[in-house]
Amino acid sequence: MTTSDQGTASQRQKAAPAVLVLEDGRTFRGRAYGAVGVTFGEAVFSTGMTGYQETLTDPSYHRQVVVMTSPHIGNTGINDEDMESRKIWVSGYVVRDPARVPSNWRSRRSLDEELAAQGVVGISGVDTRALTRHLRERGAMRVGIFSGSALPDEGTMLAEVRQAPEMKGASLYEEVATEESYVVPAIGEKKFTVAAIDLGIKGMTPHRMAERGIEVHVLPATATVEEIYAVAPDGVFFSNGPGDPEQAEHPVALMRAVLERKTPLFGICFGNQILGRALGFGTYKLKYGHRGINQPVQDRTTGKVEVTAHNHGFAVDAPLDQVSETPFGRAEVSHVCLNDQVVEGLQLLDQPAFSVQYHPEAAAGPHDAAYLFDRFTSLMNTVQMEGQRA
């Protein structure tokens, strides 16, 4: 939901005022950053101090306006290697102090230039600390960024923000998923084949599996169970993605079909919410969500605490301290957020299926949770060995 006029970086920063308007009427004034124009989305904040390029190109941020809590953004510029997908997905970008000159040996252009080139409307010079505190108190909400030489009055801007669609009830995963299947080959000796359902997959995810000798067949979100098993998978993966999991009827039905066949299954982020729904649990919208690369999560199966990367505004509603009976056997919460006790992982006890709410593939770090790909590999190996013995 963006309209923009790109212009040059110097013209935009010198000439264009900008205003950020929240749906509760709070406004912040600053300068245009990136494209000049108008954009709408859900205002969320990210606590990451690094990895802004991965954040911008994460499809899970589709239709969200991201507020960076770290004050200085853009100092390493933009390179051509760290893209997590084919484009920037955020609807808008909010920073306090943008870097004047990028300084990194891999940088090819400035962040401001890249935002403008892709038509992403942003705002700089904003008190992001005050804005983040406001969102923590009031919750994530709709927002608009308006920039240019002739801005509407605040009443008009507020009315436009309140007409924008909400995130709750939004079905977005098909808008970001691949339309055509593709294969990411195993690195080194091929050990397994995995069918990965793209609900907004990040490029690093199949790469992490390929590092472990897995050939990954990335399939569209609209894939059928027949298309999954046509690749003869040793395991099935459900990716991250944007939107309300209550609207994801096809992925839920697809996962149930996989669970019925007892194929090793792994899901992350949106995939965790899909597993929750497939098992019969509900989902709900968090007040302001978890976003950034410093969230503490406990793996209850080992007691270990991990520092993890997150990007989710919805969560699974499952009991924390009891084993639940589901149509696919017993299930339990395997991981929990230590900040607020939100469910961060699920696992089945009677068949090889598990999921986590966070991002173990996080390219910008931390890498505490990379072992989860090894856990997936171990599940496939166990099932394969049992099949050979049978």
Helices and strands as residue ranges (DSSP letters): E 2-5, H 9-15, E 17-22, E 27-34, E 36-46, H 52-56, G 59-61, E 64-68, E 72-73, E 92-94, E 97-98, H 111-117, E 121-124, H 128-138, E 141-147, H 154-163, H 173-176, E 182-184, E 192-197, H 204-210, E 214-219, H 225-229, E 235-238, G 245-247, H 249-260, E 265-268, H 270-278, E 282-299, E 305-317, E 324-326, E 329-337, E 343-348, E 353-356, H 371-389
